[in-house]
Amino acid sequence: MTDERGGAVEAADSVLVALADPTRRQLLDLLAAQGEATATTLAGRLPVSRQAVVKHLAVLDAAGLVSGSRVGREVRYAVRPAALDATARWMAALAADWDRRLASIKRVAEEAEGDSR
């Protein structure tokens, strides 16, 4: 899709795929609590290797959920909330659309029930 809504759906897809993994959700929680951290620091708080943490951070980065900035020899990662906020807005719009559809179905069903009396 090339329209604006299609881009939002594609962005939400990458965010949801990234958040599907519990280790990546833990990484986001840790980064949100600490502000920023290195892969080594994060690996010390999780039951996975530093290499695994780096791979998970790459997925989160590709989804726009974290960013890494080089400080000397270290790369420090921090949460980028914009992608998560955009996904939450997309989900809220989707929920509102379904609420409208269900209300319409309910109204039609109630009208049909009234007509059958």
FIFI-514789 format. One record per residue: residue in one letter; x, y, z of N, C-alpha, C, O in turn. Coordinates in steps of 0.05 Angstrom, whole numbers, padded with zeros to 5 digits, always signed. Example, Ala and Ser with C-alpha at 12.3 -4.5 7.8 and 13.67 -1.06 7.14 Angstrom:
2
A+00264-00114+00156+00246-00090+00156+00264-00066+00156+00285-00066+00169S+00257-00045+00142+00273-00021+00143+00258+00001+00157+00268+00023+00161
END
This chain:
117
M+00017-00024+00000+00000+00000+00000+00018+00025+00000+00039+00025+00013T+00009+00045-00014+00025+00069-00015+00011+00093-00003+00024+00114+00001D-00014+00090+00004-00028+00113+00017-00019+00116+00046-00005+00099+00057E-00028+00138+00058-00020+00144+00086-00029+00122+00105-00014+00115+00123R-00053+00112+00102-00063+00092+00120-00047+00066+00117-00042+00052+00137G-00040+00059+00092-00024+00035+00087+00003+00037+00101+00013+00018+00112G+00015+00061+00100+00041+00065+00114+00038+00061+00144+00055+00051+00157A+00015+00071+00155+00010+00068+00184+00007+00038+00191+00016+00029+00212V-00006+00023+00173-00011-00005+00178+00016-00020+00177+00022-00037+00194E+00033-00014+00157+00059-00026+00155+00076-00020+00179+00090-00037+00190A+00076+00005+00188+00091+00013+00212+00081-00002+00237+00096-00012+00253A+00054-00004+00239+00043-00019+00262+00050-00048+00261+00055-00061+00281D+00051-00059+00236+00059-00087+00234+00087-00092+00245+00091-00111+00260S+00106-00075+00238+00133-00079+00248+00135-00075+00278+00150-00089+00292V+00119-00056+00289+00119-00052+00318+00107-00077+00332+00118-00087+00352L+00084-00087+00321+00072-00110+00334+00089-00135+00332+00090-00151+00351V+00103-00139+00310+00121-00161+00307+00144-00159+00328+00151-00178+00341A+00154-00134+00330+00176-00130+00350+00166-00135+00378+00181-00147+00395L+00142-00127+00385+00131-00131+00412+00121-00159+00417+00115-00165+00440A+00120-00176+00397+00110-00203+00401+00129-00220+00418+00121-00240+00430D+00154-00212+00419+00174-00227+00434+00177-00217+00462+00181-00193+00466P+00174-00234+00482+00175-00225+00510+00202-00213+00518+00203-00196+00535T+00224-00222+00506+00250-00211+00512+00252-00182+00503+00263-00165+00516R+00241-00177+00479+00241-00149+00469+00223-00131+00486+00230-00108+00491R+00201-00142+00496+00184-00126+00514+00199-00120+00540+00197-00098+00551Q+00214-00140+00550+00230-00135+00574+00252-00114+00569+00256-00096+00586L+00264-00115+00545+00284-00094+00539+00272-00067+00539+00283-00048+00549L+00248-00064+00527+00235-00038+00527+00228-00029+00555+00232-00005+00562D+00219-00047+00572+00213-00040+00600+00239-00031+00614+00238-00011+00629L+00261-00045+00610+00286-00037+00623+00295-00010+00613+00304+00007+00629L+00294-00006+00587+00302+00020+00576+00284+00043+00586+00293+00065+00591A+00258+00037+00588+00240+00058+00597+00246+00065+00626+00244+00088+00634A+00253+00045+00642+00260+00050+00670+00287+00064+00674+00289+00081+00692Q+00306+00057+00657+00333+00067+00661+00338+00093+00644+00357+00108+00651G+00323+00098+00624+00328+00120+00607+00345+00113+00583+00336+00116+00560E+00368+00102+00588+00385+00092+00567+00404+00071+00579+00411+00072+00603A+00414+00053+00562+00432+00033+00572+00447+00020+00548+00438+00023+00525T+00469+00008+00554+00484-00007+00533+00474-00035+00532+00460-00045+00550A+00481-00049+00510+00473-00077+00507+00485-00094+00529+00472-00112+00538T+00509-00087+00537+00522-00103+00558+00507-00100+00585+00502-00119+00599T+00499-00075+00591+00484-00071+00616+00457-00085+00615+00449-00098+00634L+00444-00084+00592+00418-00097+00589+00421-00128+00591+00404-00141+00603A+00442-00139+00579+00447-00168+00580+00451-00177+00608+00444-00200+00615G+00463-00160+00625+00467-00167+00653+00441-00169+00669+00441-00181+00690R+00419-00158+00658+00393-00159+00672+00374-00180+00660+00352-00183+00670L+00383-00193+00639+00366-00213+00626+00380-00240+00624+00405-00241+00625P+00364-00261+00621+00376-00288+00619+00385-00295+00591+00382-00318+00582V+00395-00276+00576+00404-00281+00548+00432-00268+00545+00440-00252+00561S+00446-00277+00524+00473-00266+00519+00472-00238+00508+00451-00228+00500R+00495-00225+00509+00497-00198+00498+00491-00198+00468+00477-00180+00458Q+00500-00219+00454+00495-00221+00425+00465-00223+00420+00455-00210+00401A+00450-00238+00436+00421-00240+00433+00408-00213+00438+00390-00205+00424V+00418-00198+00459+00407-00172+00465+00411-00153+00441+00393-00138+00433V+00435-00154+00429+00441-00137+00406+00422-00143+00383+00412-00125+00369K+00416-00169+00378+00398-00176+00357+00370-00166+00363+00356-00157+00345H+00361-00169+00388+00335-00159+00395+00333-00129+00393+00313-00118+00383L+00354-00115+00401+00355-00086+00398+00354-00078+00369+00342-00057+00362A+00366-00093+00351+00365-00087+00322+00336-00089+00312+00327-00073+00295V+00321-00109+00321+00293-00111+00313+00277-00087+00324+00261-00076+00310L+00281-00080+00349+00267-00057+00361+00275-00031+00347+00258-00014+00343D+00300-00029+00339+00309-00005+00324+00296-00004+00297+00287+00017+00289A+00295-00026+00283+00282-00027+00256+00252-00020+00258+00241-00008+00239A+00240-00026+00280+00211-00019+00284+00208+00009+00294+00185+00019+00296G+00230+00023+00299+00228+00051+00308+00223+00053+00338+00216+00075+00347L+00226+00032+00353+00220+00032+00382+00243+00041+00399+00239+00050+00422V+00267+00037+00390+00291+00046+00404+00310+00059+00385+00308+00055+00360S+00329+00073+00395+00351+00084+00379+00376+00081+00394+00377+00082+00419G+00397+00078+00379+00424+00075+00391+00441+00099+00384+00441+00108+00361S+00456+00109+00403+00474+00131+00397+00502+00124+00409+00504+00114+00431R+00522+00129+00393+00549+00122+00401+00560+00144+00419+00559+00167+00413V+00570+00134+00442+00583+00152+00461+00611+00139+00467+00613+00120+00482G+00631+00149+00454+00657+00137+00456+00656+00109+00442+00649+00107+00419R+00664+00089+00457+00664+00061+00446+00637+00047+00450+00633+00025+00440E+00619+00059+00465+00594+00047+00472+00571+00057+00454+00572+00079+00444V+00552+00039+00451+00526+00048+00439+00506+00047+00461+00501+00026+00473R+00493+00069+00466+00473+00071+00486+00445+00072+00473+00441+00087+00454Y+00428+00055+00482+00401+00053+00471+00381+00067+00489+00383+00067+00513A+00361+00078+00476+00339+00092+00490+00313+00086+00475+00313+00081+00451V+00291+00088+00490+00264+00084+00478+00257+00108+00461+00262+00131+00468R+00245+00102+00438+00233+00123+00421+00203+00117+00421+00194+00099+00407P+00188+00133+00435+00159+00127+00438+00141+00133+00414+00118+00124+00413A+00151+00147+00394+00134+00156+00372+00121+00132+00357+00097+00133+00351A+00136+00111+00352+00126+00088+00337+00104+00074+00353+00084+00065+00343L+00109+00072+00379+00089+00059+00397+00064+00076+00399+00042+00066+00399D+00068+00102+00401+00045+00120+00401+00028+00119+00376+00004+00118+00376A+00042+00118+00353+00028+00116+00327+00013+00089+00325-00009+00089+00315T+00025+00068+00335+00011+00042+00335-00013+00042+00353-00034+00032+00346A-00011+00055+00376-00034+00057+00394-00056+00074+00382-00080+00067+00385R-00049+00095+00367-00070+00111+00354-00083+00095+00332-00108+00096+00328W-00068+00079+00317-00079+00062+00296-00098+00042+00308-00120+00037+00297M-00090+00029+00330-00107+00010+00343-00132+00023+00354-00154+00011+00352A-00130+00047+00364-00154+00061+00375-00173+00067+00352-00198+00065+00355A-00162+00076+00329-00179+00082+00306-00193+00056+00296-00216+00056+00288L-00178+00034+00295-00189+00009+00287-00211+00000+00306-00232-00010+00297A-00207+00003+00332-00227-00004+00352-00252+00014+00348-00275+00004+00350A-00249+00040+00343-00271+00057+00339-00287+00050+00314-00312+00051+00314D-00273+00041+00293-00286+00033+00269-00304+00008+00274-00326+00006+00265W-00292-00011+00289-00308-00035+00296-00331-00028+00314-00352-00040+00311D-00328-00010+00333-00350-00001+00350-00373+00010+00333-00396+00005+00338R-00366+00027+00313-00386+00038+00295-00401+00016+00279-00425+00016+00277R-00385-00003+00269-00397-00026+00255-00416-00042+00272-00439-00048+00264L-00408-00048+00296-00424-00064+00314-00449-00048+00323-00471-00060+00325A-00447-00022+00327-00470-00006+00333-00490-00006+00310-00514-00006+00314S-00480-00005+00286-00497-00006+00262-00512-00033+00260-00536-00034+00254I-00497-00054+00265-00510-00081+00265-00531-00083+00286-00553-00094+00282K-00525-00072+00310-00544-00073+00332-00569-00057+00324-00592-00066+00329R-00566-00034+00312-00588-00017+00305-00606-00032+00284-00630-00031+00286V-00593-00044+00264-00608-00059+00243-00623-00082+00256-00647-00087+00249A-00610-00096+00274-00623-00119+00288-00647-00110+00305-00668-00123+00305E-00643-00088+00319-00665-00077+00335-00688-00068+00318-00712-00072+00325E-00682-00055+00295-00704-00047+00277-00718-00071+00265-00743-00070+00263A-00703-00091+00258-00716-00116+00247-00733-00129+00269-00755-00139+00262E-00725-00129+00293-00740-00141+00315-00766-00125+00319-00787-00136+00323G-00764-00098+00318-00787-00081+00321-00807-00085+00298-00831-00084+00303D-00797-00089+00274-00815-00093+00251-00829-00120+00252-00851-00123+00241S-00817-00140+00265-00829-00167+00266-00851-00169+00288-00864-00190+00289R-00855-00149+00304-00875-00150+00325-00902-00142+00315-00921-00142+00331
END
